[in-house]
Amino acid sequence: MAETKAKSIKCKQAGCSASTDGKCLEGLSPDACPHCSIIEDDISEDIVVPDIVEAIITPDKEIFHNVHRGEALELSETSSITNSSLTRLIILAGLSEAGKTTMLASIFDLFQCNSNFCGYIFAGSKTLIGFERRCHHARIKSEREIPVTERTKSSDSKVFLHLKVKSKEKIPTDLLFTDISGEIFKELNNSAIESKNFELAKRADHFALFIDSDQLSNLTNRNIAKTRSIGILRSLIETGMLGVNTYIEVIFSRWDLLQGKSDVELHLKFVESIKEKIIKKFANTHKNIAFFNLASRPTNLTNFYFGYGVVDIFTDWVEKSPFITDIKTDTSIEVKNLSTREFSRFTY
């Protein structure tokens, strides 16, 4: 009688039926399950090999589920958020090292340290790891002597950070922040063509322009910082990228460093001259312009607290949108031109 080979399954797990029907208790193929072993047995031609052999050779189809990686998002990855809610888009603009990323890190830390920040509670985020990466170098665990924030790379396409917050008696609000390199905004200042390509600004609920106060208190560099920063705003407005109803926040960041200078009154007058120039040049067409002083991570904690100035700005970001005319306490929201809110129409 001729001999042949047949495969059989043995499983160590109690209650597993893989040895009879080929179906693994863990939902895996038998050859991938650590509890199963496949044995080749010698049998004669007179013994009929059961259909179980086919079940072993052709395992059940694998099922995959999408999960959030927690990293910062690309533009194409934001659709799952923007398609499901009236999401606020806050563009953080400014030259390199103006404090954009530092502010994002401080907001994340403030929600971790407070159960209720600015009257809002944390309601979720799809980019927790992205936030953590921006906070790490400012924490003790990084083993750095001085808290720092890692600079954003100009080549990075994953620039969106997501935060969902909720206040009493209102529906949750989704916020998308950009963390775009200052080198990109430097190009916008230098080139009208680059500005016209920055169509993402058309969709912005808020455009926050960061101006480094430490540079403004440097007599050598302050006029360059002033000209380039205002140039970013001018270029986007003149090319029609910033809507007339977009909320524009001019943020004087690192305010603690300016206040720490000996000739502080001289520097404060220069800051006022910047405000006057912006109002004179742009307020006729863009009514929603406001100014803020910010010290996200102050070096002098005697006169400034952690996240100084964040409260007032953050409240505006959550509550105000040029696309929404009335926010009610239920899910009924009156929206103007909802189709214009689709992120798929905008690139940069």
WOQUIHU-V878766 format. One record per backbone hydrogen bond with DSSP energy under -0.5 kcal/mol. NH is the residue of the N-H (numbers start at 1). CO is the residue of the C=O. If there is no record, write none. Layout:
# WOQUIHU-V878766
NH:CO
NH:CO
This chain:
# WOQUIHU-V878766
4:43
6:41
8:39
10:37
12:35
16:13
20:17
21:17
22:17
22:18
24:22
24:28
27:24
32:29
33:29
36:33
37:10
39:8
39:37
41:6
41:39
43:4
43:41
45:2
47:44
48:46
50:48
53:50
54:51
55:51
56:52
57:53
58:54
59:57
70:126
73:160
77:74
78:74
78:75
79:76
80:77
81:78
82:78
83:79
84:81
85:81
87:85
88:174
90:88
90:176
91:89
91:206
92:90
93:91
93:208
95:210
98:95
103:99
104:100
105:101
106:102
107:103
108:104
109:105
110:106
111:107
112:108
113:109
114:110
117:120
118:116
120:117
121:166
123:164
124:164
127:162
129:70
130:70
131:127
132:128
133:129
134:130
135:131
135:132
136:132
138:135
139:136
142:139
143:140
144:139
148:137
156:153
159:73
159:157
160:73
161:159
161:177
163:175
164:124
165:173
166:121
170:167
173:165
175:163
176:88
177:161
178:90
179:159
180:92
184:181
185:181
186:182
187:183
188:184
189:185
190:186
191:187
195:191
196:192
197:193
198:194
198:195
199:197
199:347
200:347
201:198
202:199
203:199
203:200
204:201
205:89
206:89
207:247
208:91
208:206
209:207
209:249
210:93
210:208
211:251
213:211
213:253
216:212
217:213
218:215
219:217
222:218
225:221
226:222
227:223
228:224
229:225
230:226
231:227
232:228
232:229
233:229
234:230
235:231
236:232
237:233
238:234
239:235
240:237
241:236
242:236
243:241
246:243
247:205
248:246
248:288
249:207
249:247
250:248
250:290
251:209
251:249
252:250
252:292
253:211
253:251
255:294
257:254
258:254
259:255
260:256
261:258
264:261
264:262
266:263
267:263
268:264
269:265
270:266
271:267
272:268
273:269
274:270
275:271
276:272
277:273
278:274
279:275
280:276
281:277
282:278
283:278
283:279
285:282
286:282
287:244
287:285
288:244
289:287
290:248
292:250
294:252
295:308
298:295
301:299
304:300
307:295
307:296
308:295
308:305
310:307
311:307
313:309
314:310
315:311
316:312
317:313
318:314
319:315
320:316
324:321
325:334
326:334
328:326
328:332
333:331
334:326
335:333
336:323
340:337
341:338
342:339
345:342
346:343
